[in-house]
Amino acid sequence: MLVRRASDIKSSEITDDKLYLNRRAFLAGAAALALAPSRAAAAAPPSGQPLKAARNPGFAVEDPPTKFESVATYNNFYEFGVNKDDPARLAHTLRPRPWTVEVGGHVLRPKTYDIDELIRLFPLEERVYRLRCVEGWSMVIPWIGFPLASLIKRVEPTSQAKFVEFTTLLDPEQFPGQRKGLFSFSGLDWPYVEGLRLDEALHPLTLLTVGLYGQVLPNQNGAPVRVVVPWKYGFKSAKSIVRIRFVGEQPKTAWEKAAPQEYGFYSNVNPTVDHPRWSQATERRIGEFRRRKTLPFNGYADQVASLYTGMDLRKFY
Ligand code: MTE
């Protein structure tokens, strides 16, 4: 997702994605490509503290889950660097306790929650969701969390609340990628900010997430709390959240600020709207070789398409 100016991009890079992959598969051999994520598994971090939650069968896709090792070692978390293995390698610098989440803005009951208090407030459940990254890969992950809607109802948004803004921790001491320097360059303005329309945030699929695979969220996956919005590209799922704010105007998100022509506010998974630099029609499920067709709304159209009735999703990408 690195942001580069158009003038920095060689013309050979623009639509040659498929060709590049074919050539690479030919040269390196199909097996090497398929094995790439499991190679990363060699550096897999040890399992974390166990976290129990019963699976909610109404929110569990049947696709087989991606291996834990891949989920915990193939990450996008630019606060740790721009390479997929940077987060697992460097995330030990993040301190997920003590941690607070400030919930405020247009609500009747603003409150700064201690993370452990927040986790105890609502019953945790396990949900198996697909996650589709805008870069063209996907995973299936058994998350543990509770519906964001439960928290929203508790703080009682006023009629002025139209959007919800999520902010990640800003601390260059814990996040090397937030330090100024060539190697951390991501093109993003810190802190990482994401947002949802209030009805999207209230949707039963939207999960405030504190664990995965039966354990507390590994740092590299956004400890101690992140949001997961399965019908949108992965970057909407902000990690290591310290603030949730209810606002009247559409928030300016980190990716929109960095490259508005590439990353819109809605970012619903949409195989018919290409990213300006590559197609979104197919994806590679991590651990598989053959590319799959990307489904509208990442396969959640039955549940969420009605949120966008009458909207031109080419315009509101
Ligand atoms: N949140 C923050 N704060 N910083 C990031 O760089 N990357 C996003 C999203 N949340 C990101 C973030 C992107 S691009 C993706 S695909 C998902 O996190 C990846 O989540 P995972 O590493 O748990 O699979």
Residues whose N, C-alpha, C, O or C-beta is under 5 A from the ligand:
A	BS01	MTE	V71 Y74 N75 N76 F77 Y78 E79 C133 T168 Y192 Q220 N221 G234 F235 S237 A238 K239
